[in-house]
């Protein structure tokens, strides 16, 4: 039996010029302080992030580290650099994700760690999410299938794992070689497919993460590039031909819809 790691998980947060959002995210984290730590990958922010000042501003007990990059190289490289840093330490079982500005329910990590501890076949856990515009207050809940087989079917059409809500086994991530670097704007989608090819996935049927949205956000601004990247992912990883075709038709429909219409349709389903 493999020995227990010193920590349950590392929370990996990339940051680029979003100190205020980072502080909100850190404030929302709740877990046994002796059983986790946070790694922030500062991806070349104009104002360098420093551990001491961050700890003063969040005013809570937390093991915090900053991996400073002097040049902005994008989220995929930042995440992979962070995972390599965690691999060298070799002291955690799992890696959790969160993005600057997104916040967690108090019991998020307790529930996800318990799930992975008690189900060794599960390599990737997600949760439902609430998406909310911080200015208007408008939002919706992103609900998905929760069991592995239903997740694999659904992944042919969309990424069911919201990136800021995932937690995964570090050993499995090492086997697949971390985030694929040839799927810009859909690196998380490709990463989740790679993990699902090595083990089971599960999504907790509760909205345990709140993500910020707006019609000027990066994901929506780059909608068409993101949809093209998602098709590359489906084309490479999706195993079922008929579902793959259906996934392409769905992406084509989204490609033709204006950004504001896409957001409006999501808000209707709240």
Secondary structure, DSSP 4 states (H G I P E B T S, - for coil): -PPPPSEEEEEEEEESS-HHHHHHHHHT--S-TTSEEEEEEEES-SS---HHHHHHHHTS---EEEEEESS---HHHHHHHHHHHHHHH--EEEEEE--TT-EE-TTHHHHHHHHHHH-TTEEEEEEEEEEE-TTT--EEEE----SHHHHHHHTTTS--S-GGG-EEEHHHHHHHTSS-SS-TT-HHHHHHHHHHTTSEEEEEEEEEEEEE--TTSHHHHTHHHHHHHHHHHHHHH---HHHHHHHHHHHHHHHHS-HHHHHHHHHHT-
